[in-house]
Amino acid sequence: MSDIKSKVQGLEPNVQARDIGQLIEKTGNIYETLTIISKRANQIAVDLKHELHNKLEEFAVNSDTIEEIHENKEQIEISKFYERLPNPVLIATDEYLKGEIHVLKNEKRDLDS
């Protein structure tokens, strides 16, 4: 996962208009392209969420009282870092346009024969 964090450091975190022709260049179908990007974005989102929860578990304090709130600056910095990362869809779109996503296709079988 650390390679994703290092790759997105220079990526613009704001949404940008994209050329549809460039997006469908590889597949020839906008819906197939969007499916590929959305599946990759879901993978990235799950990985980032899992990684964030693992890091924040290190700071978990098991206490019985709700009144005790401990403010940990390192925990806040980790949370802010993940909040500043670009949206997983933007990361996946960038990976797709750079050719970093490899797609395995299952050919449809003719059910009538």
LINTARA-V8100 format. One record per pair of residues at least 12 apart in sequence whose ideal C-beta (glycine too) atoms are under 7 Angstrom apart, sorted by the first residue. I is the first residue (numbers start at 1). J is the second residue. Records with the same first field share a line. If there is no record, write none. Layout:
BEGIN
I: J + J
END
This chain:
BEGIN
1: 47 + 51
4: 44 + 91
8: 85 + 86 + 91
11: 86 + 90 + 91 + 94
13: 84 + 86
15: 90
18: 93
22: 97
36: 96 + 101 + 103
37: 89 + 92 + 93 + 96
40: 92 + 95 + 101
41: 88 + 89 + 92
44: 88 + 91 + 92
45: 88
48: 82 + 85 + 88
52: 82
55: 78
56: 75 + 78
59: 72 + 75
END
